[in-house]
Structures are given as structure tokens and as C-alpha cells.
């Protein structure tokens, strides 16, 4: 599962190039030059459209929105409400915030009457668990905690002991609440929640009638309409080797894409334990460097890119080829690029 670090916002005052490189998938030409902070831009793009853009620190990353709309007031209000929705959902789904329902569930092993958004996301996570034959598993939190606490320096049977608490089939839920079947279990929604939240933010923009927009949350991207009201949005996949080229550049009008990579967060100096965990072996997969998935929603792209990362490159492409309306790009640890049937 993807693990989002609880970073200090003071450490996120990056320059433009660093910000763009930090996004597994990014939109070219989105950010303004200079130091990238929480800045807002509004100007009349042409006779018909206003350009409204903002960058904020949310969900432990930079969240950028770019809108083109006939009404500046509507676009600004819609964007403000979309950012507010991100904050609202983040407060519910964060496992770091001691006031969140998810924190309470992990601490006590049960949660009565969870918020509907949390219940929906847990149910979706269990659906992807079944779909992936157990490779997408939100109960890997004890493994992530182990990696963080030991910095990958595991001792004796620690890994095997923790693995006994990892299995999403031990999540029990009904209309009254969610419960863990075993003590010491915990869940992280980081491999799916960011995509879900981006989808919900996009839904806010649509309710306001905004026709042209792009949201980029650290590489989880959704687009609608056209850039500048005339051109498809241009999206590039980041090079996991950090050599300055893009393995893929493509155009999107209405679409969603997410990337999972092994190049951002490590817990050990040898970089063998990173933020994606195989729930079967209990270790971080080493066969892939980057997986990008285009899907019907960012939530789906987020979950599937994490799932495929746990597989071998060949297995991952075969898996994506079985998914309706999905496309995938896998870059192996050796730098080989594999594409699904629909990837162009």
C-alpha cells in the first residue's frame, strides 16, 4: 500500500523543478516560476474564459488546481470549496490525526457508526483486495510501522510475527460499524484515499458548473474539458531514475491517472524497505520502479497502480489488460518499459 509521509509543511517550500520532479505524474507547464508556495493566480485568459490557479499543501503533498471558466467568481468559489472538501475528507481519513475516526479505529480495534465516506472507502478497499487476490491490502499498517521503527533493521522473527496481523479478510463491518478480528491490527488508506479525495474535489467543481479543470495531488491527477478551453491537457510520467527525461507524455481531456513509485520514501539506507508493501511476503517489492495507471477515477487509478507495483512487470500488465477501461505503464527496476494494450 502507498504510505504518505506526515511531512512538516515548512519543509515543502521547494523550487519549481523539485516540486515537479516530486510528482510521480505531473502536468507540464502548470506551476509558475520561482518558489512554489500557497499562491493564487487569476486573470482573464481571453474574451470568454478566466484562468484561476492555486497551489496548496494538503495530504502531505502539493495540491494544484487549474481552472478555466467563464465566471471568475464562480471559479474561485468552486476552487475554494474543492480545497475545503479535501481538508474535510483528510480529517476523516488521516491515520495520523488523533481526532480522526481512522486513528480511533486503529487504536481501539473498533469503530461504531463511522462516517459514510470512511465506510465507503473501506468497502472499496475490500473490493480491490478481492479483485487483486489479496495483493491490495489496507491492513499492512503494522508492517509500515515496523519498517519505520526499525529503519529496516529487522531482528529475528519480527516480520513473521507482524505478518500474522495482516489480512483484510479480518476486517469485519456491518451497518453499525467496523471491527478488527485480531488484536494489534491497523489499517492505512494511503494507497487509495488520495485518489478518492481528488475525485471528490473534482465533483465539487462539477457541481459549480466548472467545465475545464485539472487537479494534481502529488501525481494523482484528474482532468476535465480542455486546457485554455481549447487544447487537451498534457501529462508526463516522471522518470523514476531522475535523469531528466519523461518515459511517457500524453494528452487527456476527461480522465484520471495515478503513479506509484519506489523513489520517494525509504525507511533504510539500502532502500530495500520503501513505502509500498507486499502483504504476502511482508517486504517491499523490488521488481518495479514506477507504475502508472489511467482509469475511470483517480481512486481506481490509485488503487490499481499500487496493486500492480506489488506484481512482476509482466503480471502487472496482464492484470491491467483484464481491467475494463484501464491502461497501464510499468517501468521495471532495470528500466524496461512495458505498456498495456490500450496505452498510447
Secondary structure, DSSP 8 states (H G I E B T S, - for coil): --------GGGG--BHHHHHHHSSEEETT-S-SSB--S-EEEEE-SSS-EEEEEEEEETTEEEEEEEEES-HHHHHHHHHHHHHHHHHHHHHH-SS-TTSHHHHHHHHSEEES--HHHHHHHHHHHHHHHHTTTSS-GGGHHHHHHHHHHTT---TTHHHHHHTT--GGGEEEETTEEEESSTT-----TTTHHHHHHHHHHHHHHHTT--EEEEEETTEEEEES-BTTTB-EEEEE--TT-SS--SEEEEESSEEEEEEESSS-BSSTTS-SBS---TTTSS---SEEEEEEEESSHHHHHHHHHHHHHS-HHHHHHHHHTSTT-EEEEEETTS-EEE-TT--
